[in-house]
Amino acid sequence: MKTISTKILSGAVLLGGVLFASCQRTGVNASGLVNPIDTRDGSFTIVGNLSDYQTRAHDAVWDAGDQIGVFAFTAGTSNLFNNFANVQYNTVDVAGIFKAANGGVVLKGTEKADITAYYPFASGLNGNTYVVNVSDQSDLKKLDLLWGKGTLTADATTQTVPVKFAHKLSLIQIRFTSKAGETLPASIKASLKGVKTVATFDVASGAFTLGETTGDITLPAKDGALSLILLPGDVLSGLEFDFDGKVVPFKFPEVYTLKENTKYTFTFTPTKDLKSVTLQVDGSSISDWGSEVTFEGDVPYGDVVDPGTPDPGTPEEPGVPAPEPGTPSELSLAFQGGDFESDLKLNNFGLLKDKTNGLTVAIEDKEGVNGSKGLVIKGTWPKDSYPKNKNPYLFTSIDSKATASTKSMSFMLKGTAEGAISINVYDNTAKYVPFNLGTVNGEKTLSKAASNQYSGSIDTKGEWVKITLNLEGIELNTTGTGSTFAFKIAGDKNYDIVIDNIELK
């Protein structure tokens, strides 16, 4: 009798290829973990890897006692296979080693099955129906519903069934800032009135049905911020604040219909008299919730890419040649892959993809400084690609080597363009500070601007020129998560440029 090893893998592992392809049916797997056949029922253990690409709400590791539910269906159908419904697996390791609690999924002979899985496990399901209730926001981990479907059909010889987990709910983050010379109120609360609190979720198909039950959710801010998880399909139109006992109602300038696997970030600044607030709606780079929402007229683009694994760098050893002139050291790069020689760690949209083929954005060999790799931008972003987004992002990094002592950023530029470049530098409150390139015909130093602008042209006369951003006075995002740096270009303008060696000093 043979079994299937239903190893549940999340995004980065799935995209990274065959992490466990060399595993044998007994022995040690690729990560050094002993993975024997479970002698209780003949099934393999389940391996559920979490990574920076797709984490849970609270962190990137499993906790002792975490449980997932597994379903098996006759291949190509929605028919349950051999009553393998809501099979409980319990973790025994923070790396995500799960064992079946009371018997695992088993395949014999020519049997084939498709697999789905969800977290957190619920024992009292009514068939495939999982009831979601978000009225209690005291523990977001308990609300963070993950679900995934196997990327292959398993048979009796299958050792691994990858399942890409994704968040099924919507994450809302509300942040509070104060103006220079002012302080935030000692007590801050935010209330959402009449939000949908109950939905049903089909753990077999991944389909949501939003219920009619509504309620008010009130949460206190801690350290100037609060988070809550809401149901996809619900409408977010307004909320109410309590600043030191003073109630301030607020209505959003537009209504947001919440989407699953999406994080929304809003930053509010109360006025000094606590009678009103101003709103800065931020577009954040979200790596652990699969989609991002931007509110400055930007429309998401491109395909999900593997953000890669951060390289901690290797100390220089005696005998290692010094870098060539113009080539940055690993420690001076603004972010992983800032010289385009290694994998970039970007948000989920990766490099800009123009589906009309009017613009090419690609990392190409021998185009960078000293014949290295460089980022080539060639062509025109068509005006009709996204009506609300005339000025697209080339990319947004979510990794940073910035420190509190970082004073400037620079990059090398070569080529010609009818338009300019605007750069967003994100601070430690997730707000972006724009820098505008303007006209370039030689080396140039930029100061921060009030908004993104794209007027100007580029002509470096075939030479590499250095562009420097003065970051004095900006408290940079040094957390290693969220947006750090973004590059944007003008729509409807022709570009033939190369960018290389993005560094910090």
Sequence and secondary structure as in RCSB ss.txt:
>XXXX:A:sequence
MKTISTKILSGAVLLGGVLFASCQRTGVNASGLVNPIDTRDGSFTIVGNLSDYQTRAHDAVWDAGDQIGVFAFTA
GTSNLFNNFANVQYNTVDVAGIFKAANGGVVLKGTEKADITAYYPFASGLNGNTYVVNVSDQSDLKKLDLLWGKG
TLTADATTQTVPVKFAHKLSLIQIRFTSKAGETLPASIKASLKGVKTVATFDVASGAFTLGETTGDITLPAKDGA
LSLILLPGDVLSGLEFDFDGKVVPFKFPEVYTLKENTKYTFTFTPTKDLKSVTLQVDGSSISDWGSEVTFEGDVP
YGDVVDPGTPDPGTPEEPGVPAPEPGTPSELSLAFQGGDFESDLKLNNFGLLKDKTNGLTVAIEDKEGVNGSKGL
VIKGTWPKDSYPKNKNPYLFTSIDSKATASTKSMSFMLKGTAEGAISINVYDNTAKYVPFNLGTVNGEKTLSKAA
SNQYSGSIDTKGEWVKITLNLEGIELNTTGTGSTFAFKIAGDKNYDIVIDNIELK
>XXXX:A:secstr
        B HHHHHH  TTTT  SSSB TTS B    TTTS   EE B  SSS  SS SS  TT EEEEEEEET
TSSSBSTT  SEEEEEEETTTEEEESS      TT EEEEEEEES  S  BTTEEEEE S  S HHHH  EEEEB
SS EETT     B  EE SEEEEEEE   TT    S EEEEEEEEE EEEEETTT  EEE S EEEEEEE BTTE
EEEEE TT EEEEEEEEETTEEEEEEEEEEEE  TTEEEEEEEEE TTSS EEEEEE    SSSSEE   SS   
 S               TT     TT   GGGBSSTTTTSSS   B TT S   TTSSEEEEEETT SGGG  EE
EEEEE  TTS TT SS EEEEE      TT  EEEEEEEEEESS EEEEEEBTTS EEEEE  SBSS EEE B S
S    S EE TTS EEEEEE TT  B  SSSS  EEEEE TT EEEEEEEEEEE 
